[in-house]
Amino acid sequence: MTALDIRSLVLKNLAGSTREEVEGYIAETIETREEEALPGMGILFEAVWQKSSNSERSSMMDKIMDTINNHE
């Protein structure tokens, strides 16, 4: 399966989900720390990044850099 197929598969699997279901997926992935789910999270981040304005990207980068610099 190519990277493009994986992207399509992840988004297709989540299509039709409610906001609560997607939030639950994200929370569960973070809480359980399942390595297998991390590519899906990356694909969601990529999709959000691509649809974000420069201002939104800047805000995300501020949070990312703050997290990196304050990680213990």
N, CA, C and O atoms as a printed pandas DataFrame, in Angstrom:
     atom_number atom_name residue_name chain_id  residue_number  x_coord  y_coord  z_coord
0              1         N          MET        A               1    0.851   -1.178    0.000
1              2        CA          MET        A               1    0.000    0.000    0.000
2              3         C          MET        A               1    0.896    1.240    0.000
3              4         O          MET        A               1    1.822    1.333    0.806
4              5         N          THR        A               2    0.635    2.168   -0.875
5              6        CA          THR        A               2    1.451    3.365   -0.960
6              7         C          THR        A               2    0.995    4.387    0.067
7              8         O          THR        A               2   -0.074    4.263    0.664
8              9         N          ALA        A               3    1.834    5.406    0.260
9             10        CA          ALA        A               3    1.511    6.449    1.226
10            11         C          ALA        A               3    0.189    7.132    0.862
11            12         O          ALA        A               3   -0.614    7.440    1.742
12            13         N          LEU        A               4   -0.034    7.364   -0.420
13            14        CA          LEU        A               4   -1.274    8.008   -0.849
14            15         C          LEU        A               4   -2.475    7.147   -0.488
15            16         O          LEU        A               4   -3.508    7.667   -0.067
16            17         N          ASP        A               5   -2.347    5.827   -0.651
17            18        CA          ASP        A               5   -3.440    4.933   -0.294
18            19         C          ASP        A               5   -3.725    4.992    1.211
19            20         O          ASP        A               5   -4.884    4.960    1.626
20            21         N          ILE        A               6   -2.684    5.078    2.015
21            22        CA          ILE        A               6   -2.868    5.146    3.470
22            23         C          ILE        A               6   -3.596    6.433    3.841
23            24         O          ILE        A               6   -4.503    6.414    4.673
24            25         N          ARG        A               7   -3.209    7.539    3.235
25            26        CA          ARG        A               7   -3.885    8.818    3.502
26            27         C          ARG        A               7   -5.370    8.706    3.171
27            28         O          ARG        A               7   -6.230    9.092    3.962
28            29         N          SER        A               8   -5.643    8.177    2.007
29            30        CA          SER        A               8   -7.028    8.022    1.564
30            31         C          SER        A               8   -7.798    7.106    2.503
31            32         O          SER        A               8   -8.938    7.400    2.865
32            33         N          LEU        A               9   -7.187    6.009    2.895
33            34        CA          LEU        A               9   -7.833    5.035    3.763
34            35         C          LEU        A               9   -8.185    5.643    5.121
35            36         O          LEU        A               9   -9.298    5.459    5.614
36            37         N          VAL        A              10   -7.245    6.361    5.722
37            38        CA          VAL        A              10   -7.496    6.970    7.037
38            39         C          VAL        A              10   -8.652    7.951    6.951
39            40         O          VAL        A              10   -9.565    7.906    7.777
40            41         N          LEU        A              11   -8.625    8.833    5.965
41            42        CA          LEU        A              11   -9.686    9.842    5.838
42            43         C          LEU        A              11  -11.019    9.193    5.490
43            44         O          LEU        A              11  -12.066    9.627    5.970
44            45         N          LYS        A              12  -10.986    8.160    4.661
45            46        CA          LYS        A              12  -12.215    7.454    4.301
46            47         C          LYS        A              12  -12.802    6.751    5.523
47            48         O          LYS        A              12  -14.020    6.735    5.706
48            49         N          ASN        A              13  -11.934    6.166    6.366
49            50        CA          ASN        A              13  -12.406    5.475    7.571
50            51         C          ASN        A              13  -13.067    6.433    8.560
51            52         O          ASN        A              13  -13.975    6.043    9.293
52            53         N          LEU        A              14  -12.617    7.666    8.581
53            54        CA          LEU        A              14  -13.184    8.643    9.509
54            55         C          LEU        A              14  -14.359    9.418    8.907
55            56         O          LEU        A              14  -15.104   10.081    9.629
56            57         N          ALA        A              15  -14.520    9.335    7.601
57            58        CA          ALA        A              15  -15.622   10.044    6.930
58            59         C          ALA        A              15  -16.952    9.571    7.496
59            60         O          ALA        A              15  -17.164    8.376    7.702
60            61         N          GLY        A              16  -17.830   10.506    7.741
61            62        CA          GLY        A              16  -19.144   10.176    8.284
62            63         C          GLY        A              16  -19.170   10.090    9.800
63            64         O          GLY        A              16  -20.234    9.934   10.400
64            65         N          SER        A              17  -17.996   10.191   10.422
65            66        CA          SER        A              17  -17.933   10.168   11.893
66            67         C          SER        A              17  -18.425   11.487   12.454
67            68         O          SER        A              17  -18.309   12.529   11.809
68            69         N          THR        A              18  -18.968   11.440   13.640
69            70        CA          THR        A              18  -19.372   12.671   14.316
70            71         C          THR        A              18  -18.136   13.340   14.911
71            72         O          THR        A              18  -17.073   12.731   15.023
72            73         N          ARG        A              19  -18.298   14.573   15.279
73            74        CA          ARG        A              19  -17.218   15.311   15.944
74            75         C          ARG        A              19  -16.766   14.575   17.196
75            76         O          ARG        A              19  -15.569   14.467   17.466
76            77         N          GLU        A              20  -17.738   14.064   17.964
77            78        CA          GLU        A              20  -17.437   13.350   19.203
78            79         C          GLU        A              20  -16.659   12.066   18.930
79            80         O          GLU        A              20  -15.749   11.717   19.681
80            81         N          GLU        A              21  -17.017   11.365   17.858
81            82        CA          GLU        A              21  -16.308   10.134   17.504
82            83         C          GLU        A              21  -14.855   10.413   17.109
83            84         O          GLU        A              21  -13.948    9.682   17.508
84            85         N          VAL        A              22  -14.640   11.463   16.332
85            86        CA          VAL        A              22  -13.282   11.815   15.925
86            87         C          VAL        A              22  -12.480   12.270   17.139
87            88         O          VAL        A              22  -11.316   11.900   17.293
88            89         N          GLU        A              23  -13.098   13.067   17.997
89            90        CA          GLU        A              23  -12.413   13.503   19.221
90            91         C          GLU        A              23  -12.072   12.294   20.085
91            92         O          GLU        A              23  -10.997   12.240   20.682
92            93         N          GLY        A              24  -12.983   11.324   20.156
93            94        CA          GLY        A              24  -12.730   10.095   20.909
94            95         C          GLY        A              24  -11.568    9.314   20.327
95            96         O          GLY        A              24  -10.742    8.780   21.068
96            97         N          TYR        A              25  -11.498    9.242   19.000
97            98        CA          TYR        A              25  -10.383    8.569   18.315
98            99         C          TYR        A              25   -9.065    9.231   18.700
99           100         O          TYR        A              25   -8.099    8.552   19.048
100          101         N          ILE        A              26   -9.032   10.548   18.637
101          102        CA          ILE        A              26   -7.814   11.288   18.965
102          103         C          ILE        A              26   -7.436   11.060   20.430
103          104         O          ILE        A              26   -6.288   10.739   20.735
104          105         N          ALA        A              27   -8.398   11.226   21.327
105          106        CA          ALA        A              27   -8.132   11.051   22.761
106          107         C          ALA        A              27   -7.668    9.631   23.065
107          108         O          ALA        A              27   -6.716    9.437   23.821
108          109         N          GLU        A              28   -8.327    8.648   22.485
109          110        CA          GLU        A              28   -7.956    7.251   22.739
110          111         C          GLU        A              28   -6.551    6.954   22.217
111          112         O          GLU        A              28   -5.772    6.259   22.870
112          113         N          THR        A              29   -6.238    7.483   21.047
113          114        CA          THR        A              29   -4.907    7.280   20.482
114          115         C          THR        A              29   -3.836    7.858   21.400
115          116         O          THR        A              29   -2.793    7.241   21.618
116          117         N          ILE        A              30   -4.100    9.042   21.933
117          118        CA          ILE        A              30   -3.140    9.689   22.827
118          119         C          ILE        A              30   -3.052    8.938   24.153
119          120         O          ILE        A              30   -1.956    8.693   24.656
120          121         N          GLU        A              31   -4.187    8.578   24.713
121          122        CA          GLU        A              31   -4.216    7.910   26.018
122          123         C          GLU        A              31   -3.581    6.525   25.987
123          124         O          GLU        A              31   -2.845    6.156   26.902
124          125         N          THR        A              32   -3.865    5.757   24.932
125          126        CA          THR        A              32   -3.353    4.388   24.873
126          127         C          THR        A              32   -1.935    4.327   24.326
127          128         O          THR        A              32   -1.245    3.317   24.468
128          129         N          ARG        A              33   -1.514    5.408   23.704
129          130        CA          ARG        A              33   -0.163    5.486   23.144
130          131         C          ARG        A              33    0.102    4.349   22.159
131          132         O          ARG        A              33    1.210    3.817   22.096
132          133         N          GLU        A              34   -0.926    3.983   21.392
133          134        CA          GLU        A              34   -0.789    2.923   20.404
134          135         C          GLU        A              34    0.034    3.418   19.220
135          136         O          GLU        A              34   -0.360    4.340   18.505
136          137         N          GLU        A              35    1.179    2.786   19.035
137          138        CA          GLU        A              35    2.082    3.169   17.949
138          139         C          GLU        A              35    1.418    3.020   16.579
139          140         O          GLU        A              35    1.687    3.808   15.672
140          141         N          GLU        A              36    0.550    2.014   16.424
141          142        CA          GLU        A              36   -0.093    1.757   15.133
142          143         C          GLU        A              36   -1.007    2.901   14.717
143          144         O          GLU        A              36   -1.242    3.098   13.525
144          145         N          ALA        A              37   -1.519    3.647   15.668
145          146        CA          ALA        A              37   -2.451    4.729   15.357
146          147         C          ALA        A              37   -1.737    6.039   15.029
147          148         O          ALA        A              37   -2.368    6.964   14.518
148          149         N          LEU        A              38   -0.453    6.138   15.306
149          150        CA          LEU        A              38    0.268    7.389   15.078
150          151         C          LEU        A              38    0.279    7.837   13.614
151          152         O          LEU        A              38    0.150    9.034   13.358
152          153         N          PRO        A              39    0.425    6.933   12.649
153          154        CA          PRO        A              39    0.352    7.412   11.260
154          155         C          PRO        A              39   -0.987    8.087   10.948
155          156         O          PRO        A              39   -1.027    9.073   10.213
156          157         N          GLY        A              40   -2.065    7.564   11.496
157          158        CA          GLY        A              40   -3.373    8.190   11.285
158          159         C          GLY        A              40   -3.425    9.591   11.851
159          160         O          GLY        A              40   -4.005   10.494   11.249
160          161         N          MET        A              41   -2.816    9.769   13.009
161          162        CA          MET        A              41   -2.775   11.101   13.611
162          163         C          MET        A              41   -1.946   12.055   12.740
163          164         O          MET        A              41   -2.292   13.226   12.580
164          165         N          GLY        A              42   -0.864   11.542   12.190
165          166        CA          GLY        A              42   -0.033   12.351   11.301
166          167         C          GLY        A              42   -0.786   12.763   10.046
167          168         O          GLY        A              42   -0.640   13.885    9.562
168          169         N          ILE        A              43   -1.590   11.846    9.525
169          170        CA          ILE        A              43   -2.379   12.139    8.333
170          171         C          ILE        A              43   -3.432   13.203    8.650
171          172         O          ILE        A              43   -3.674   14.098    7.840
172          173         N          LEU        A              44   -4.056   13.106    9.823
173          174        CA          LEU        A              44   -5.019   14.144   10.221
174          175         C          LEU        A              44   -4.325   15.499   10.352
175          176         O          LEU        A              44   -4.850   16.521    9.909
176          177         N          PHE        A              45   -3.134   15.496   10.969
177          178        CA          PHE        A              45   -2.396   16.756   11.119
178          179         C          PHE        A              45   -2.044   17.328    9.756
179          180         O          PHE        A              45   -2.185   18.531    9.534
180          181         N          GLU        A              46   -1.587   16.483    8.841
181          182        CA          GLU        A              46   -1.247   16.938    7.496
182          183         C          GLU        A              46   -2.455   17.583    6.814
183          184         O          GLU        A              46   -2.332   18.645    6.204
184          185         N          ALA        A              47   -3.615   16.943    6.917
185          186        CA          ALA        A              47   -4.831   17.470    6.292
186          187         C          ALA        A              47   -5.212   18.817    6.896
187          188         O          ALA        A              47   -5.592   19.738    6.174
188          189         N          VAL        A              48   -5.110   18.933    8.214
189          190        CA          VAL        A              48   -5.425   20.197    8.887
190          191         C          VAL        A              48   -4.431   21.277    8.469
191          192         O          VAL        A              48   -4.822   22.407    8.179
192          193         N          TRP        A              49   -3.158   20.931    8.440
193          194        CA          TRP        A              49   -2.110   21.879    8.071
194          195         C          TRP        A              49   -2.363   22.437    6.669
195          196         O          TRP        A              49   -2.268   23.644    6.446
196          197         N          GLN        A              50   -2.682   21.555    5.739
197          198        CA          GLN        A              50   -2.894   21.972    4.354
198          199         C          GLN        A              50   -4.101   22.898    4.203
199          200         O          GLN        A              50   -4.130   23.727    3.294
200          201         N          LYS        A              51   -5.084   22.768    5.070
201          202        CA          LYS        A              51   -6.289   23.596    4.974
202          203         C          LYS        A              51   -6.229   24.833    5.875
203          204         O          LYS        A              51   -7.193   25.594    5.954
204          205         N          SER        A              52   -5.099   25.029    6.551
205          206        CA          SER        A              52   -4.966   26.141    7.494
206          207         C          SER        A              52   -4.382   27.378    6.822
207          208         O          SER        A              52   -3.597   27.294    5.878
208          209         N          SER        A              53   -4.795   28.521    7.344
209          210        CA          SER        A              53   -4.244   29.792    6.874
210          211         C          SER        A              53   -2.843   29.971    7.464
211          212         O          SER        A              53   -2.436   29.222    8.352
212          213         N          ASN        A              54   -2.119   30.957    6.968
213          214        CA          ASN        A              54   -0.796   31.240    7.523
214          215         C          ASN        A              54   -0.879   31.574    9.001
215          216         O          ASN        A              54   -0.008   31.182    9.777
216          217         N          SER        A              55   -1.917   32.295    9.398
217          218        CA          SER        A              55   -2.104   32.656   10.806
218          219         C          SER        A              55   -2.342   31.411   11.662
219          220         O          SER        A              55   -1.777   31.279   12.747
220          221         N          GLU        A              56   -3.178   30.504   11.167
221          222        CA          GLU        A              56   -3.450   29.269   11.905
222          223         C          GLU        A              56   -2.190   28.407   11.991
223          224         O          GLU        A              56   -1.917   27.799   13.026
224          225         N          ARG        A              57   -1.432   28.359   10.908
225          226        CA          ARG        A              57   -0.169   27.597   10.920
226          227         C          ARG        A              57    0.812   28.198   11.920
227          228         O          ARG        A              57    1.503   27.476   12.639
228          229         N          SER        A              58    0.863   29.513   11.957
229          230        CA          SER        A              58    1.744   30.183   12.903
230          231         C          SER        A              58    1.360   29.844   14.339
231          232         O          SER        A              58    2.228   29.597   15.176
232          233         N          SER        A              59    0.066   29.832   14.623
233          234        CA          SER        A              59   -0.425   29.481   15.955
234          235         C          SER        A              59   -0.060   28.032   16.299
235          236         O          SER        A              59    0.375   27.741   17.413
236          237         N          MET        A              60   -0.243   27.125   15.328
237          238        CA          MET        A              60    0.131   25.723   15.565
238          239         C          MET        A              60    1.630   25.610   15.831
239          240         O          MET        A              60    2.056   24.874   16.721
240          241         N          MET        A              61    2.426   26.345   15.054
241          242        CA          MET        A              61    3.877   26.287   15.242
242          243         C          MET        A              61    4.277   26.842   16.611
243          244         O          MET        A              61    5.201   26.326   17.239
244          245         N          ASP        A              62    3.590   27.887   17.078
245          246        CA          ASP        A              62    3.863   28.405   18.419
246          247         C          ASP        A              62    3.634   27.314   19.459
247          248         O          ASP        A              62    4.446   27.135   20.366
248          249         N          LYS        A              63    2.524   26.584   19.327
249          250        CA          LYS        A              63    2.212   25.505   20.269
250          251         C          LYS        A              63    3.204   24.367   20.157
251          252         O          LYS        A              63    3.633   23.811   21.168
252          253         N          ILE        A              64    3.573   24.014   18.931
253          254        CA          ILE        A              64    4.547   22.942   18.719
254          255         C          ILE        A              64    5.894   23.319   19.335
255          256         O          ILE        A              64    6.496   22.521   20.053
256          257         N          MET        A              65    6.356   24.513   19.059
257          258        CA          MET        A              65    7.662   24.944   19.584
258          259         C          MET        A              65    7.635   25.056   21.101
259          260         O          MET        A              65    8.608   24.704   21.767
260          261         N          ASP        A              66    6.532   25.543   21.649
261          262        CA          ASP        A              66    6.397   25.620   23.100
262          263         C          ASP        A              66    6.458   24.223   23.713
263          264         O          ASP        A              66    7.106   24.014   24.739
264          265         N          THR        A              67    5.784   23.275   23.080
265          266        CA          THR        A              67    5.785   21.897   23.567
266          267         C          THR        A              67    7.178   21.296   23.496
267          268         O          THR        A              67    7.622   20.640   24.438
268          269         N          ILE        A              68    7.867   21.514   22.389
269          270        CA          ILE        A              68    9.230   20.976   22.231
270          271         C          ILE        A              68   10.161   21.591   23.266
271          272         O          ILE        A              68   10.939   20.882   23.904
272          273         N          ASN        A              69   10.083   22.896   23.433
273          274        CA          ASN        A              69   11.012   23.593   24.323
274          275         C          ASN        A              69   10.709   23.396   25.800
275          276         O          ASN        A              69   11.576   23.624   26.645
276          277         N          ASN        A              70    9.495   22.977   26.121
277          278        CA          ASN        A              70    9.132   22.784   27.529
278          279         C          ASN        A              70    8.872   21.324   27.867
279          280         O          ASN        A              70    8.294   21.014   28.908
280          281         N          HIS        A              71    9.298   20.437   26.990
281          282        CA          HIS        A              71    9.122   18.994   27.224
282          283         C          HIS        A              71   10.139   18.520   28.254
283          284         O          HIS        A              71   11.324   18.843   28.171
284          285         N          GLU        A              72    9.671   17.768   29.199
285          286        CA          GLU        A              72   10.584   17.309   30.254
286          287         C          GLU        A              72   11.071   15.932   29.953
287          288         O          GLU        A              72   11.849   15.370   30.723
